[in-house]
Every structure is written in C-alpha cells, then in structure tokens.
Amino acid sequence: MGSDEQADRANHGGRDQAVYAYAREELDLWEGWLGRSLRDGVFGENLTTSGLEVSRALIGERWRIGSTLLEVTLPRIPCGVFRSWLDEKGWVRRFTEEARTGAYLRVVEEGVVEVGAPITVEYRPDHDISLSGAFQALHNRDLELLHRVLAIPGRSESWVTDVASVERKLGR
C-alpha cells in the first residue's frame, strides 16, 4: 500500500475525506504533552499546515493552496487503528478530550499543491461551528448544536448518520 492510501475504506476516504490536514503547531503541543518528537504526517495527515488553526476551522470553510481549492468537511474521530499507530495508552480518550481533531477536506477544484505553498482562507461561512466544537457536540451528545450542523448548506452527509446515532443513544 502506498503512503496516500486508506487501509480501512469503509470508514476512511471518499469525497468528504479526500484530504486530512493537521497543524504543525498542534503536533508541537502534542510533542510537549507526550514527551517525544512527532514528525509531519504522524497522525496520518497528507497535509501538515503551518500558521492555520486547523481544528478550529469552520465547517464549510474553503482553503486555496496553490491551484487547489479545498473545503472543510469533518473532524477526525479517533479510533483503535489511530491509537495503535501512535502506541499511546489512553490515546483515544486523550485525543477526544483535547478536541484537536485536524480537518478532513473535500476537493472543490483539483490542482497542484507544492511544499511550502501558502494557504489562503478564501471563504468563511457565516456560522460559528468549528470542527472542534462539532466534535465536542458529538462526544457530549449536544443535539442542539448537532442540529445546527445539519442546517449548514453543503455539509457532509456523514453528519446525518452521526446525529442519528446520537439520537438513538439518547432514546429519541
């Protein structure tokens, strides 16, 4: 398998998870907390950014990188594979508590991305729902905020499934 393929295609990849971005600044925080060096790409991201608060990006935000236009769709939900990859006891819980999720993005316009290319936020929606906030709403079963996510035009269909799962857990 190449370095840009998904091992679990049932839960990873697809249009709304075409690119996974993580901020170098957040990797640096994790380095301090975990007491070890973390290289770019260690979280499985195929885009390590600098100078952009990736986990605080708004759902639907659009980024121009080179000639490519990407749209923020989903936070990363930590799983057992991610835990095993990092080999950190309690990793899923810790990652969830910190809500430094990184961003899955869909490709709106294909193009070329080169190392060091600046990232320009071309569009910021008029809502205030960040990936981190939506992730916390899923974890905390905050249906009010999750229903606001469902009202975002163009949001990923994955949100419908996620919200339905929360509603089932709450008996609604």
Secondary structure, 3 states (H helix, E strand, C coil): CCCCCCCCCCCCCCHHHCEEEEEHHHHHHHHHHHCCCCCCCCCCCCEEECCCCHHHCECCCEEEECCEEEEEEECCCCCHHHHHHHCCCCHHHHHHHHCCCCEEEEEEECCCCCCCCCEEEEECCCCCCEHHHHHHHHHHCCHHHHHHHHCCCCCCCHHHHHHHHHHHHCCC
